[in-house]
Amino acid sequence: MIEQYPQQVKIAFKHFPLRNHRFATKAAQAAVAAGRQGHFWEFHDQLYKRYNRLNDQAIEEIRAALALSPEQFKADMLAPGTIARINADMQSGAQAGVRGTPTVFINGRRLMDKSLHGFQAMINPLLQQSGAKK
């Protein structure tokens, strides 16, 4: 949808590390740290490719592959602002009824069908109502 409507559709990513995944919180911290060096989405995509085998080594391999500063990365992972952001995201997710990931909301409404068709079925009428063009 971003490629179809680059000027009309924006993504706001919220962290919601699941408590039953022992590396989920560390992965969220790493993604925030990567974002502080301008590589959030690249780091995010690599995390999701490895979601079932996440560990410290995987996080370090992704950091190195993206040529992120190791010192800044480590400091940013542990920074109070990083922890506060993740906690705030988790709190807002819990208030919105998020129980698992991925969970998608469009203009505050939960998207149940996460296929391309599901996205289009929800977004296209909103874009038509607003008069937005590709």
N, CA, C and O atoms as CSV, one atom per row, in Angstrom:
chain,resi,resn,atom,element,x,y,z
A,1,MET,N,N,0.816,-1.190,0.000
A,1,MET,CA,C,0.000,0.000,0.000
A,1,MET,C,C,0.863,1.258,0.000
A,1,MET,O,O,0.492,2.269,-0.596
A,2,ILE,N,N,1.985,1.196,0.653
A,2,ILE,CA,C,2.885,2.354,0.657
A,2,ILE,C,C,3.354,2.645,-0.760
A,2,ILE,O,O,3.435,3.803,-1.170
A,3,GLU,N,N,3.661,1.590,-1.506
A,3,GLU,CA,C,4.119,1.788,-2.884
A,3,GLU,C,C,2.993,2.310,-3.758
A,3,GLU,O,O,3.234,3.124,-4.649
A,4,GLN,N,N,1.758,1.855,-3.520
A,4,GLN,CA,C,0.620,2.310,-4.308
A,4,GLN,C,C,0.241,3.749,-3.987
A,4,GLN,O,O,-0.111,4.519,-4.880
A,5,TYR,N,N,0.315,4.106,-2.718
A,5,TYR,CA,C,-0.132,5.425,-2.267
A,5,TYR,C,C,0.934,6.091,-1.404
A,5,TYR,O,O,0.706,6.308,-0.214
A,6,PRO,N,N,2.078,6.417,-1.969
A,6,PRO,CA,C,3.181,6.932,-1.143
A,6,PRO,C,C,2.883,8.261,-0.447
A,6,PRO,O,O,3.470,8.547,0.596
A,7,GLN,N,N,2.005,9.061,-0.990
A,7,GLN,CA,C,1.694,10.354,-0.379
A,7,GLN,C,C,0.508,10.291,0.577
A,7,GLN,O,O,0.317,11.198,1.388
A,8,GLN,N,N,-0.295,9.221,0.487
A,8,GLN,CA,C,-1.519,9.158,1.272
A,8,GLN,C,C,-1.454,8.208,2.467
A,8,GLN,O,O,-2.165,8.403,3.453
A,9,VAL,N,N,-0.611,7.186,2.385
A,9,VAL,CA,C,-0.562,6.165,3.434
A,9,VAL,C,C,0.733,6.316,4.222
A,9,VAL,O,O,1.822,6.365,3.650
A,10,LYS,N,N,0.600,6.389,5.517
A,10,LYS,CA,C,1.759,6.475,6.409
A,10,LYS,C,C,1.692,5.316,7.398
A,10,LYS,O,O,0.606,4.897,7.800
A,11,ILE,N,N,2.844,4.805,7.781
A,11,ILE,CA,C,2.917,3.715,8.746
A,11,ILE,C,C,3.467,4.251,10.058
A,11,ILE,O,O,4.475,4.958,10.082
A,12,ALA,N,N,2.800,3.910,11.134
A,12,ALA,CA,C,3.302,4.201,12.479
A,12,ALA,C,C,3.534,2.850,13.141
A,12,ALA,O,O,2.581,2.125,13.428
A,13,PHE,N,N,4.783,2.513,13.382
A,13,PHE,CA,C,5.126,1.219,13.976
A,13,PHE,C,C,5.160,1.360,15.487
A,13,PHE,O,O,5.776,2.282,16.022
A,14,LYS,N,N,4.497,0.446,16.163
A,14,LYS,CA,C,4.498,0.422,17.628
A,14,LYS,C,C,5.079,-0.917,18.076
A,14,LYS,O,O,4.722,-1.970,17.549
A,15,HIS,N,N,5.958,-0.860,19.034
A,15,HIS,CA,C,6.579,-2.078,19.565
A,15,HIS,C,C,5.622,-2.754,20.541
A,15,HIS,O,O,5.001,-2.099,21.378
A,16,PHE,N,N,5.515,-4.071,20.421
A,16,PHE,CA,C,4.690,-4.848,21.338
A,16,PHE,C,C,5.351,-6.208,21.539
A,16,PHE,O,O,4.829,-7.236,21.107
A,17,PRO,N,N,6.515,-6.199,22.206
A,17,PRO,CA,C,7.224,-7.470,22.402
A,17,PRO,C,C,6.401,-8.414,23.278
A,17,PRO,O,O,5.966,-8.056,24.372
A,18,LEU,N,N,6.204,-9.604,22.776
A,18,LEU,CA,C,5.405,-10.589,23.504
A,18,LEU,C,C,6.204,-11.173,24.660
A,18,LEU,O,O,7.386,-11.487,24.520
A,19,ARG,N,N,5.558,-11.309,25.773
A,19,ARG,CA,C,6.231,-11.795,26.980
A,19,ARG,C,C,6.669,-13.254,26.870
A,19,ARG,O,O,7.591,-13.675,27.570
A,20,ASN,N,N,6.031,-14.021,26.011
A,20,ASN,CA,C,6.396,-15.430,25.886
A,20,ASN,C,C,7.564,-15.663,24.927
A,20,ASN,O,O,7.966,-16.806,24.714
A,21,HIS,N,N,8.105,-14.604,24.355
A,21,HIS,CA,C,9.279,-14.709,23.481
A,21,HIS,C,C,10.442,-14.059,24.218
A,21,HIS,O,O,10.460,-12.841,24.395
A,22,ARG,N,N,11.399,-14.850,24.643
A,22,ARG,CA,C,12.415,-14.322,25.557
A,22,ARG,C,C,13.329,-13.260,24.958
A,22,ARG,O,O,13.968,-12.521,25.707
A,23,PHE,N,N,13.414,-13.160,23.632
A,23,PHE,CA,C,14.259,-12.130,23.015
A,23,PHE,C,C,13.451,-10.985,22.406
A,23,PHE,O,O,14.021,-10.092,21.780
A,24,ALA,N,N,12.143,-11.004,22.582
A,24,ALA,CA,C,11.313,-9.982,21.944
A,24,ALA,C,C,11.632,-8.576,22.439
A,24,ALA,O,O,11.726,-7.647,21.637
A,25,THR,N,N,11.798,-8.412,23.735
A,25,THR,CA,C,12.099,-7.079,24.264
A,25,THR,C,C,13.472,-6.615,23.808
A,25,THR,O,O,13.644,-5.458,23.424
A,26,LYS,N,N,14.446,-7.508,23.847
A,26,LYS,CA,C,15.784,-7.138,23.384
A,26,LYS,C,C,15.756,-6.798,21.889
A,26,LYS,O,O,16.447,-5.877,21.454
A,27,ALA,N,N,14.970,-7.527,21.109
A,27,ALA,CA,C,14.843,-7.234,19.679
A,27,ALA,C,C,14.217,-5.859,19.464
A,27,ALA,O,O,14.641,-5.114,18.581
A,28,ALA,N,N,13.210,-5.521,20.269
A,28,ALA,CA,C,12.596,-4.192,20.165
A,28,ALA,C,C,13.608,-3.107,20.509
A,28,ALA,O,O,13.684,-2.086,19.826
A,29,GLN,N,N,14.383,-3.326,21.564
A,29,GLN,CA,C,15.424,-2.362,21.936
A,29,GLN,C,C,16.439,-2.216,20.800
A,29,GLN,O,O,16.874,-1.105,20.497
A,30,ALA,N,N,16.811,-3.313,20.182
A,30,ALA,CA,C,17.778,-3.270,19.086
A,30,ALA,C,C,17.209,-2.514,17.889
A,30,ALA,O,O,17.925,-1.752,17.239
A,31,ALA,N,N,15.928,-2.721,17.598
A,31,ALA,CA,C,15.310,-2.013,16.476
A,31,ALA,C,C,15.278,-0.510,16.729
A,31,ALA,O,O,15.537,0.281,15.822
A,32,VAL,N,N,14.961,-0.117,17.955
A,32,VAL,CA,C,14.975,1.313,18.296
A,32,VAL,C,C,16.391,1.859,18.151
A,32,VAL,O,O,16.589,2.943,17.602
A,33,ALA,N,N,17.371,1.112,18.639
A,33,ALA,CA,C,18.773,1.548,18.530
A,33,ALA,C,C,19.181,1.687,17.067
A,33,ALA,O,O,19.855,2.650,16.702
A,34,ALA,N,N,18.785,0.744,16.238
A,34,ALA,CA,C,19.098,0.830,14.805
A,34,ALA,C,C,18.414,2.046,14.184
A,34,ALA,O,O,18.980,2.715,13.320
A,35,GLY,N,N,17.203,2.320,14.631
A,35,GLY,CA,C,16.480,3.488,14.131
A,35,GLY,C,C,17.183,4.788,14.454
A,35,GLY,O,O,17.112,5.740,13.677
A,36,ARG,N,N,17.852,4.840,15.576
A,36,ARG,CA,C,18.589,6.051,15.947
A,36,ARG,C,C,19.783,6.282,15.033
A,36,ARG,O,O,20.338,7.379,14.985
A,37,GLN,N,N,20.174,5.231,14.303
A,37,GLN,CA,C,21.245,5.373,13.314
A,37,GLN,C,C,20.666,5.347,11.891
A,37,GLN,O,O,21.406,5.197,10.919
A,38,GLY,N,N,19.341,5.494,11.779
A,38,GLY,CA,C,18.691,5.595,10.479
A,38,GLY,C,C,18.427,4.280,9.773
A,38,GLY,O,O,18.263,4.262,8.553
A,39,HIS,N,N,18.381,3.175,10.513
A,39,HIS,CA,C,18.207,1.868,9.870
A,39,HIS,C,C,17.129,1.020,10.535
A,39,HIS,O,O,17.260,-0.201,10.620
A,40,PHE,N,N,16.060,1.667,11.007
A,40,PHE,CA,C,15.014,0.911,11.688
A,40,PHE,C,C,14.427,-0.173,10.806
A,40,PHE,O,O,14.411,-1.341,11.195
A,41,TRP,N,N,13.937,0.191,9.615
A,41,TRP,CA,C,13.213,-0.785,8.793
A,41,TRP,C,C,14.109,-1.915,8.323
A,41,TRP,O,O,13.669,-3.063,8.266
A,42,GLU,N,N,15.353,-1.618,7.987
A,42,GLU,CA,C,16.262,-2.689,7.574
A,42,GLU,C,C,16.486,-3.666,8.728
A,42,GLU,O,O,16.481,-4.881,8.532
A,43,PHE,N,N,16.681,-3.127,9.927
A,43,PHE,CA,C,16.888,-3.972,11.100
A,43,PHE,C,C,15.622,-4.765,11.393
A,43,PHE,O,O,15.684,-5.969,11.638
A,44,HIS,N,N,14.495,-4.103,11.369
A,44,HIS,CA,C,13.193,-4.730,11.592
A,44,HIS,C,C,12.991,-5.908,10.648
A,44,HIS,O,O,12.616,-6.999,11.079
A,45,ASP,N,N,13.240,-5.686,9.363
A,45,ASP,CA,C,13.026,-6.753,8.378
A,45,ASP,C,C,13.914,-7.955,8.654
A,45,ASP,O,O,13.478,-9.098,8.516
A,46,GLN,N,N,15.146,-7.706,9.039
A,46,GLN,CA,C,16.057,-8.812,9.360
A,46,GLN,C,C,15.617,-9.540,10.634
A,46,GLN,O,O,15.746,-10.762,10.715
A,47,LEU,N,N,15.112,-8.828,11.604
A,47,LEU,CA,C,14.595,-9.472,12.814
A,47,LEU,C,C,13.447,-10.413,12.478
A,47,LEU,O,O,13.390,-11.539,12.972
A,48,TYR,N,N,12.529,-9.943,11.631
A,48,TYR,CA,C,11.380,-10.777,11.289
A,48,TYR,C,C,11.786,-11.993,10.465
A,48,TYR,O,O,11.155,-13.045,10.565
A,49,LYS,N,N,12.814,-11.864,9.668
A,49,LYS,CA,C,13.302,-13.034,8.926
A,49,LYS,C,C,13.858,-14.089,9.870
A,49,LYS,O,O,13.866,-15.276,9.545
A,50,ARG,N,N,14.324,-13.657,11.037
A,50,ARG,CA,C,14.956,-14.574,11.999
A,50,ARG,C,C,14.119,-14.753,13.269
A,50,ARG,O,O,14.640,-15.198,14.291
A,51,TYR,N,N,12.849,-14.418,13.216
A,51,TYR,CA,C,12.047,-14.371,14.441
A,51,TYR,C,C,12.086,-15.656,15.262
A,51,TYR,O,O,11.972,-15.599,16.487
A,52,ASN,N,N,12.244,-16.801,14.625
A,52,ASN,CA,C,12.225,-18.056,15.378
A,52,ASN,C,C,13.603,-18.490,15.860
A,52,ASN,O,O,13.739,-19.537,16.492
A,53,ARG,N,N,14.614,-17.699,15.568
A,53,ARG,CA,C,15.961,-18.025,16.036
A,53,ARG,C,C,16.716,-16.771,16.487
A,53,ARG,O,O,17.901,-16.599,16.205
A,54,LEU,N,N,16.004,-15.919,17.183
A,54,LEU,CA,C,16.615,-14.693,17.698
A,54,LEU,C,C,17.442,-14.992,18.938
A,54,LEU,O,O,17.019,-15.720,19.835
A,55,ASN,N,N,18.619,-14.413,18.960
A,55,ASN,CA,C,19.489,-14.489,20.129
A,55,ASN,C,C,20.475,-13.333,20.026
A,55,ASN,O,O,20.424,-12.551,19.077
A,56,ASP,N,N,21.363,-13.224,20.992
A,56,ASP,CA,C,22.330,-12.123,20.986
A,56,ASP,C,C,23.198,-12.141,19.734
A,56,ASP,O,O,23.515,-11.088,19.181
A,57,GLN,N,N,23.579,-13.318,19.294
A,57,GLN,CA,C,24.429,-13.423,18.108
A,57,GLN,C,C,23.698,-12.920,16.867
A,57,GLN,O,O,24.289,-12.214,16.050
A,58,ALA,N,N,22.431,-13.269,16.715
A,58,ALA,CA,C,21.663,-12.812,15.557
A,58,ALA,C,C,21.552,-11.288,15.550
A,58,ALA,O,O,21.702,-10.655,14.506
A,59,ILE,N,N,21.290,-10.707,16.715
A,59,ILE,CA,C,21.194,-9.245,16.803
A,59,ILE,C,C,22.524,-8.605,16.434
A,59,ILE,O,O,22.555,-7.604,15.719
A,60,GLU,N,N,23.613,-9.170,16.914
A,60,GLU,CA,C,24.941,-8.638,16.592
A,60,GLU,C,C,25.249,-8.797,15.105
A,60,GLU,O,O,25.836,-7.899,14.501
A,61,GLU,N,N,24.869,-9.911,14.512
A,61,GLU,CA,C,25.109,-10.119,13.077
A,61,GLU,C,C,24.350,-9.092,12.242
A,61,GLU,O,O,24.889,-8.558,11.272
A,62,ILE,N,N,23.121,-8.819,12.610
A,62,ILE,CA,C,22.333,-7.821,11.882
A,62,ILE,C,C,22.970,-6.444,12.047
A,62,ILE,O,O,23.105,-5.704,11.073
A,63,ARG,N,N,23.362,-6.095,13.275
A,63,ARG,CA,C,24.020,-4.808,13.526
A,63,ARG,C,C,25.255,-4.655,12.667
A,63,ARG,O,O,25.461,-3.612,12.047
A,64,ALA,N,N,26.083,-5.697,12.627
A,64,ALA,CA,C,27.325,-5.642,11.854
A,64,ALA,C,C,27.035,-5.549,10.358
A,64,ALA,O,O,27.695,-4.794,9.645
A,65,ALA,N,N,26.058,-6.307,9.882
A,65,ALA,CA,C,25.721,-6.289,8.453
A,65,ALA,C,C,25.248,-4.911,8.005
A,65,ALA,O,O,25.463,-4.516,6.859
A,66,LEU,N,N,24.608,-4.186,8.905
A,66,LEU,CA,C,24.138,-2.838,8.578
A,66,LEU,C,C,25.180,-1.768,8.883
A,66,LEU,O,O,24.927,-0.577,8.702
A,67,ALA,N,N,26.352,-2.199,9.347
A,67,ALA,CA,C,27.473,-1.298,9.657
A,67,ALA,C,C,27.080,-0.222,10.664
A,67,ALA,O,O,27.461,0.941,10.528
A,68,LEU,N,N,26.313,-0.623,11.676
A,68,LEU,CA,C,25.933,0.315,12.727
A,68,LEU,C,C,27.059,0.414,13.744
A,68,LEU,O,O,27.724,-0.577,14.044
A,69,SER,N,N,27.266,1.596,14.267
A,69,SER,CA,C,28.290,1.814,15.283
A,69,SER,C,C,28.003,0.928,16.491
A,69,SER,O,O,26.948,1.066,17.110
A,70,PRO,N,N,28.921,0.018,16.844
A,70,PRO,CA,C,28.648,-0.875,17.975
A,70,PRO,C,C,28.491,-0.140,19.302
A,70,PRO,O,O,27.656,-0.519,20.122
A,71,GLU,N,N,29.278,0.897,19.519
A,71,GLU,CA,C,29.201,1.638,20.775
A,71,GLU,C,C,27.870,2.374,20.900
A,71,GLU,O,O,27.198,2.307,21.929
A,72,GLN,N,N,27.505,3.079,19.824
A,72,GLN,CA,C,26.243,3.818,19.852
A,72,GLN,C,C,25.065,2.852,19.949
A,72,GLN,O,O,24.106,3.108,20.679
A,73,PHE,N,N,25.136,1.752,19.221
A,73,PHE,CA,C,24.066,0.762,19.223
A,73,PHE,C,C,23.815,0.237,20.638
A,73,PHE,O,O,22.676,0.200,21.103
A,74,LYS,N,N,24.876,-0.163,21.307
A,74,LYS,CA,C,24.741,-0.700,22.668
A,74,LYS,C,C,24.191,0.357,23.621
A,74,LYS,O,O,23.304,0.075,24.427
A,75,ALA,N,N,24.720,1.573,23.524
A,75,ALA,CA,C,24.245,2.657,24.392
A,75,ALA,C,C,22.768,2.954,24.133
A,75,ALA,O,O,21.994,3.149,25.070
A,76,ASP,N,N,22.386,2.988,22.859
A,76,ASP,CA,C,20.995,3.283,22.518
A,76,ASP,C,C,20.053,2.161,22.945
A,76,ASP,O,O,18.917,2.425,23.339
A,77,MET,N,N,20.511,0.921,22.871
A,77,MET,CA,C,19.672,-0.195,23.321
A,77,MET,C,C,19.305,-0.052,24.794
A,77,MET,O,O,18.188,-0.374,25.197
A,78,LEU,N,N,20.243,0.429,25.587
A,78,LEU,CA,C,20.049,0.499,27.037
A,78,LEU,C,C,19.580,1.863,27.529
A,78,LEU,O,O,19.339,2.047,28.722
A,79,ALA,N,N,19.450,2.813,26.616
A,79,ALA,CA,C,19.077,4.179,26.994
A,79,ALA,C,C,17.675,4.219,27.615
A,79,ALA,O,O,16.773,3.513,27.165
A,80,PRO,N,N,17.500,5.043,28.644
A,80,PRO,CA,C,16.172,5.163,29.268
A,80,PRO,C,C,15.077,5.531,28.265
A,80,PRO,O,O,13.940,5.076,28.393
A,81,GLY,N,N,15.412,6.350,27.273
A,81,GLY,CA,C,14.422,6.730,26.264
A,81,GLY,C,C,13.949,5.553,25.430
A,81,GLY,O,O,12.788,5.496,25.026
A,82,THR,N,N,14.850,4.616,25.173
A,82,THR,CA,C,14.487,3.419,24.413
A,82,THR,C,C,13.489,2.586,25.207
A,82,THR,O,O,12.455,2.167,24.685
A,83,ILE,N,N,13.809,2.355,26.463
A,83,ILE,CA,C,12.938,1.562,27.330
A,83,ILE,C,C,11.583,2.253,27.492
A,83,ILE,O,O,10.540,1.601,27.447
A,84,ALA,N,N,11.602,3.569,27.679
A,84,ALA,CA,C,10.361,4.327,27.855
A,84,ALA,C,C,9.491,4.236,26.608
A,84,ALA,O,O,8.274,4.088,26.710
A,85,ARG,N,N,10.106,4.324,25.432
A,85,ARG,CA,C,9.337,4.251,24.184
A,85,ARG,C,C,8.664,2.894,24.045
A,85,ARG,O,O,7.481,2.816,23.712
A,86,ILE,N,N,9.402,1.837,24.297
A,86,ILE,CA,C,8.838,0.490,24.178
A,86,ILE,C,C,7.717,0.299,25.193
A,86,ILE,O,O,6.666,-0.248,24.860
A,87,ASN,N,N,7.933,0.741,26.416
A,87,ASN,CA,C,6.890,0.622,27.444
A,87,ASN,C,C,5.638,1.406,27.068
A,87,ASN,O,O,4.522,0.931,27.279
A,88,ALA,N,N,5.815,2.604,26.514
A,88,ALA,CA,C,4.668,3.411,26.089
A,88,ALA,C,C,3.918,2.723,24.953
A,88,ALA,O,O,2.687,2.709,24.937
A,89,ASP,N,N,4.659,2.152,24.004
A,89,ASP,CA,C,4.019,1.422,22.904
A,89,ASP,C,C,3.225,0.232,23.430
A,89,ASP,O,O,2.106,-0.024,22.987
A,90,MET,N,N,3.813,-0.491,24.377
A,90,MET,CA,C,3.128,-1.652,24.942
A,90,MET,C,C,1.861,-1.234,25.686
A,90,MET,O,O,0.832,-1.904,25.598
A,91,GLN,N,N,1.941,-0.137,26.409
A,91,GLN,CA,C,0.773,0.345,27.146
A,91,GLN,C,C,-0.341,0.758,26.189
A,91,GLN,O,O,-1.503,0.418,26.408
A,92,SER,N,N,0.005,1.487,25.131
A,92,SER,CA,C,-1.037,1.908,24.186
A,92,SER,C,C,-1.595,0.701,23.439
A,92,SER,O,O,-2.786,0.668,23.127
A,93,GLY,N,N,-0.753,-0.288,23.148
A,93,GLY,CA,C,-1.238,-1.510,22.509
A,93,GLY,C,C,-2.199,-2.264,23.404
A,93,GLY,O,O,-3.247,-2.723,22.949
A,94,ALA,N,N,-1.849,-2.395,24.669
A,94,ALA,CA,C,-2.726,-3.091,25.617
A,94,ALA,C,C,-4.065,-2.366,25.741
A,94,ALA,O,O,-5.114,-3.008,25.806
A,95,GLN,N,N,-4.035,-1.030,25.775
A,95,GLN,CA,C,-5.271,-0.250,25.861
A,95,GLN,C,C,-6.129,-0.419,24.611
A,95,GLN,O,O,-7.354,-0.319,24.676
A,96,ALA,N,N,-5.477,-0.677,23.464
A,96,ALA,CA,C,-6.204,-0.874,22.207
A,96,ALA,C,C,-6.662,-2.320,22.028
A,96,ALA,O,O,-7.321,-2.649,21.041
A,97,GLY,N,N,-6.313,-3.182,22.984
A,97,GLY,CA,C,-6.738,-4.574,22.903
A,97,GLY,C,C,-5.803,-5.487,22.142
A,97,GLY,O,O,-6.182,-6.598,21.772
A,98,VAL,N,N,-4.580,-5.032,21.902
A,98,VAL,CA,C,-3.606,-5.869,21.204
A,98,VAL,C,C,-3.233,-7.031,22.119
A,98,VAL,O,O,-2.923,-6.844,23.296
A,99,ARG,N,N,-3.272,-8.234,21.552
A,99,ARG,CA,C,-2.911,-9.430,22.307
A,99,ARG,C,C,-1.768,-10.191,21.647
A,99,ARG,O,O,-1.125,-11.028,22.281
A,100,GLY,N,N,-1.518,-9.900,20.372
A,100,GLY,CA,C,-0.467,-10.595,19.642
A,100,GLY,C,C,0.050,-9.733,18.511
A,100,GLY,O,O,-0.439,-8.629,18.270
A,101,THR,N,N,1.043,-10.258,17.828
A,101,THR,CA,C,1.632,-9.522,16.707
A,101,THR,C,C,1.666,-10.416,15.478
A,101,THR,O,O,1.774,-11.635,15.610
A,102,PRO,N,N,1.579,-9.845,14.301
A,102,PRO,CA,C,1.328,-8.417,14.058
A,102,PRO,C,C,-0.151,-8.087,14.242
A,102,PRO,O,O,-1.021,-8.910,13.957
A,103,THR,N,N,-0.417,-6.905,14.711
A,103,THR,CA,C,-1.766,-6.357,14.791
A,103,THR,C,C,-1.729,-5.039,14.034
A,103,THR,O,O,-0.831,-4.220,14.232
A,104,VAL,N,N,-2.710,-4.845,13.170
A,104,VAL,CA,C,-2.724,-3.666,12.305
A,104,VAL,C,C,-3.994,-2.866,12.559
A,104,VAL,O,O,-5.093,-3.418,12.626
A,105,PHE,N,N,-3.822,-1.560,12.699
A,105,PHE,CA,C,-4.946,-0.636,12.809
A,105,PHE,C,C,-4.847,0.355,11.658
A,105,PHE,O,O,-3.761,0.809,11.300
A,106,ILE,N,N,-5.984,0.676,11.095
A,106,ILE,CA,C,-6.048,1.707,10.058
A,106,ILE,C,C,-7.041,2.757,10.543
A,106,ILE,O,O,-8.227,2.480,10.720
A,107,ASN,N,N,-6.537,3.949,10.752
A,107,ASN,CA,C,-7.360,5.044,11.300
A,107,ASN,C,C,-8.096,4.597,12.557
A,107,ASN,O,O,-9.267,4.928,12.744
A,108,GLY,N,N,-7.415,3.849,13.417
A,108,GLY,CA,C,-7.981,3.431,14.689
A,108,GLY,C,C,-8.842,2.181,14.648
A,108,GLY,O,O,-9.303,1.720,15.692
A,109,ARG,N,N,-9.071,1.623,13.465
A,109,ARG,CA,C,-9.876,0.399,13.337
A,109,ARG,C,C,-8.963,-0.789,13.076
A,109,ARG,O,O,-8.058,-0.719,12.244
A,110,ARG,N,N,-9.207,-1.884,13.795
A,110,ARG,CA,C,-8.379,-3.081,13.645
A,110,ARG,C,C,-8.658,-3.744,12.297
A,110,ARG,O,O,-9.807,-3.949,11.908
A,111,LEU,N,N,-7.582,-4.068,11.606
A,111,LEU,CA,C,-7.668,-4.785,10.335
A,111,LEU,C,C,-7.575,-6.269,10.637
A,111,LEU,O,O,-6.571,-6.734,11.177
A,112,MET,N,N,-8.614,-7.015,10.292
A,112,MET,CA,C,-8.618,-8.447,10.567
A,112,MET,C,C,-7.975,-9.233,9.420
A,112,MET,O,O,-7.228,-10.181,9.660
A,113,ASP,N,N,-8.261,-8.845,8.194
A,113,ASP,CA,C,-7.712,-9.535,7.016
A,113,ASP,C,C,-6.430,-8.814,6.616
A,113,ASP,O,O,-6.477,-7.730,6.035
A,114,LYS,N,N,-5.286,-9.417,6.929
A,114,LYS,CA,C,-4.003,-8.751,6.683
A,114,LYS,C,C,-3.420,-9.048,5.308
A,114,LYS,O,O,-2.246,-8.775,5.056
A,115,SER,N,N,-4.228,-9.602,4.426
A,115,SER,CA,C,-3.774,-9.814,3.050
A,115,SER,C,C,-3.793,-8.469,2.322
A,115,SER,O,O,-4.359,-7.495,2.818
A,116,LEU,N,N,-3.176,-8.425,1.154
A,116,LEU,CA,C,-3.202,-7.198,0.354
A,116,LEU,C,C,-4.645,-6.789,0.080
A,116,LEU,O,O,-4.985,-5.608,0.150
A,117,HIS,N,N,-5.490,-7.767,-0.231
A,117,HIS,CA,C,-6.903,-7.479,-0.485
A,117,HIS,C,C,-7.564,-6.850,0.750
A,117,HIS,O,O,-8.347,-5.908,0.631
A,118,GLY,N,N,-7.241,-7.381,1.934
A,118,GLY,CA,C,-7.795,-6.829,3.166
A,118,GLY,C,C,-7.391,-5.377,3.379
A,118,GLY,O,O,-8.211,-4.541,3.760
A,119,PHE,N,N,-6.114,-5.086,3.126
A,119,PHE,CA,C,-5.638,-3.701,3.237
A,119,PHE,C,C,-6.379,-2.809,2.248
A,119,PHE,O,O,-6.866,-1.736,2.603
A,120,GLN,N,N,-6.454,-3.268,1.005
A,120,GLN,CA,C,-7.113,-2.465,-0.025
A,120,GLN,C,C,-8.585,-2.247,0.297
A,120,GLN,O,O,-9.115,-1.155,0.092
A,121,ALA,N,N,-9.246,-3.291,0.802
A,121,ALA,CA,C,-10.670,-3.187,1.117
A,121,ALA,C,C,-10.933,-2.147,2.203
A,121,ALA,O,O,-11.994,-1.524,2.222
A,122,MET,N,N,-9.989,-1.962,3.090
A,122,MET,CA,C,-10.184,-0.971,4.151
A,122,MET,C,C,-9.657,0.408,3.746
A,122,MET,O,O,-10.270,1.424,4.073
A,123,ILE,N,N,-8.545,0.448,3.051
A,123,ILE,CA,C,-7.910,1.727,2.731
A,123,ILE,C,C,-8.566,2.434,1.549
A,123,ILE,O,O,-8.772,3.647,1.599
A,124,ASN,N,N,-8.895,1.709,0.498
A,124,ASN,CA,C,-9.426,2.361,-0.702
A,124,ASN,C,C,-10.668,3.208,-0.430
A,124,ASN,O,O,-10.735,4.335,-0.919
A,125,PRO,N,N,-11.662,2.716,0.332
A,125,PRO,CA,C,-12.813,3.590,0.625
A,125,PRO,C,C,-12.424,4.849,1.411
A,125,PRO,O,O,-12.986,5.922,1.188
A,126,LEU,N,N,-11.474,4.715,2.317
A,126,LEU,CA,C,-11.015,5.886,3.075
A,126,LEU,C,C,-10.354,6.902,2.152
A,126,LEU,O,O,-10.567,8.108,2.282
A,127,LEU,N,N,-9.551,6.400,1.219
A,127,LEU,CA,C,-8.894,7.301,0.272
A,127,LEU,C,C,-9.913,7.963,-0.646
A,127,LEU,O,O,-9.784,9.143,-0.970
A,128,GLN,N,N,-10.926,7.208,-1.065
A,128,GLN,CA,C,-11.967,7.782,-1.921
A,128,GLN,C,C,-12.743,8.864,-1.174
A,128,GLN,O,O,-13.055,9.913,-1.739
A,129,GLN,N,N,-13.054,8.606,0.096
A,129,GLN,CA,C,-13.773,9.596,0.904
A,129,GLN,C,C,-12.977,10.889,1.041
A,129,GLN,O,O,-13.543,11.983,1.070
A,130,SER,N,N,-11.664,10.746,1.124
A,130,SER,CA,C,-10.825,11.933,1.307
A,130,SER,C,C,-10.482,12.610,-0.011
A,130,SER,O,O,-9.929,13.710,-0.024
A,131,GLY,N,N,-10.809,11.952,-1.125
A,131,GLY,CA,C,-10.477,12.505,-2.431
A,131,GLY,C,C,-9.021,12.348,-2.794
A,131,GLY,O,O,-8.536,13.027,-3.699
A,132,ALA,N,N,-8.308,11.464,-2.108
A,132,ALA,CA,C,-6.873,11.256,-2.362
A,132,ALA,C,C,-6.662,10.574,-3.699
A,132,ALA,O,O,-7.470,9.761,-4.145
A,133,LYS,N,N,-5.555,10.930,-4.320
A,133,LYS,CA,C,-5.154,10.315,-5.583
A,133,LYS,C,C,-3.796,9.690,-5.407
A,133,LYS,O,O,-3.001,10.111,-4.568
A,134,LYS,N,N,-3.537,8.664,-6.221
A,134,LYS,CA,C,-2.231,7.993,-6.180
A,134,LYS,C,C,-1.131,8.958,-6.498
A,134,LYS,O,O,0.040,8.578,-6.512
